[in-house]
Amino acid sequence: MATRNVRARVSEIPRGYSVQRAAAYVESSAMVAAVLEGEIEVHRALGRQRRLVTSSLTFGECWRAFVRARTSGRLTEEGELQARHALQSLLLECVVVPVSDDILERAGRPFPVEPVRTLDAIHLASIQWLSLPVEDVIVVTRDRRVRENAAALGYTVV
């Protein structure tokens, strides 16, 4: 499958590694907005001189969003294929944080603005796992819960 081949080429952050420079963490909702809606603000955020980072969770969430868009009539089969290719191109630019035991443990603890859904908590935990100063991380999201919590944790949100 093409998806697996592309996935194998994505840079995954090994355990204990730290992103060494300012980062833009791209949450799944922003990735979907960039691909399906051509969202200008997302593209601007992605174009900044920062290391793009996302969670391995983003793959599944985005692919499911494309399937939902196709089955609801929002995308044709060809449109879904184009969206998958566009996503793969974007993801090749990203460093990927694996969903590790450490991230799952952090996701299971409270966040400043509750309630938080599990998948959102995994994204928030992934952002914190980077261990960068909050001023060095921009969080790119369209999700209200992620946005509110990232801001409450001190991150800049776009």
N, C-alpha and C positions, 0 to 999 in steps of 0.2 A: 504494500500500500504506500502511496506517496506520502501520506500523513506520517507514517512511522519513519520513513527515510528523512523527511524534513526534521522531525522531532529529534532524531539522533544527532543532527548537526547543530542543534541549538546549544548554546553555552549554558550548562547547568552549574550553579554554584556548589562546589563541594563543601561538605561539612567543615565548619571552622574557618572558612574563607570569608573575607570581608571585602565588600565593594570599596575600592580605595578612593573614589572621587564622588562628587555630587551626583545624585541619582534622581531619575524620574521614575517612580513606581507607577506602572500602568495597570490599573485594575480592569477586570473583565468588561464592565459596562462601558468604559471609555474605549476599549479595544473594539467592541462591537459598534459603538457610535462612529469610530473612525472608519471602519470597513463598510458598514451598511448605510450610514447616513452622511459620510464624508464630512463629519463634524469639524468645522474650521478650528475651533479652540483646541480640540484634541490634536489635530495635525500641527498646530503651532507649538503646543507643549512637547510633542514628539520631536519636533525639529530643533529644540533647544540643545545647547552643548552640554548635555548630561548623559550619563550612562543610563540606558533604558533597562528597567528591571521589571519583571512580572513573576507571578507564581505559576508553578506547573498546573495549578487549578484552572488557570486562564484558558488553557487548551480546551478542556472539556466544556467549560461554561460557554465559550464562544461557539464551538461546534454545535452545541445544543441550541444556542440562539439561532444559528443558521437553519437548522432542521425545523425549529418552530416557525421561523419566517417562511420557509418553503411550504410547510404543511398548512399554514394559515393563508397561503396565497400571496403573501407579501413578496416572495422571491420565486422565480421560476427555477427549474433544475439547473439551468445554465447560470442563473444569477447566484445560486448557492455555490456552484463550482467556482465561479469568479470570486465570491466572498472568501471561500476557503483558501484560494491561491493568494489573495490579498493579505489574509491573516498570516499565512505562512511566511510571506515576505516580511511583514512587520515583526513577527516573532523571531525571525533570524537576526534581527537587530537587537534583540533583548538578551540579557542575562536572566536565567530562570532560577528562581528559588524553589527547591523541591519542598513538597509538603512532608516535613520530617516530624519525628516524635516531639522535638523541641517546639516546633510551630504548633502542633496539635495541642500540646500541653498549655502553651500560652493562649491559644484560641479558647480554651476551656475556662479561663479566668475572666472576671468582669472587665468591661471596658467603660470609659467615662460616661457614655451615653447608651444606656440599655433601653429596650432590648436590642440585641444584635443577632442576626441570623448566623448560622454556623459557617456558611461559605464566606460571608462578610468578615467574620471573626478570623478566618484563616488568612484572608488578605491583610487584615490589620496586623495580625501576628507576623506575617511575612515582612511587612514594612518595618516593624520593630526589630525583627531578626537581623536586618541589615546592620544594626549597631552604628549607624551614622548619626552625627548631630542632626537634630530636627531641622536646622537651618540649611542643611545640605541635601534635603530630600523634598521633592515636589511630588505630591500625590495627584495623579490624573484619574478622575473618576466621575461618573454620572450618577452614582448610587448615593442616596441621601444618608443612609446609615454610615457608610464608609466615610463620606464627606464630613459629617458631624463629628465622628470619632477621631478621624485624622486631625481635624482642626483642634479638637479638645486636647489631643496629645501634643499639639504644638507644631504640626507640619503645615506647610503651605499647600493649599488644595486648589487645583484648577479644573 
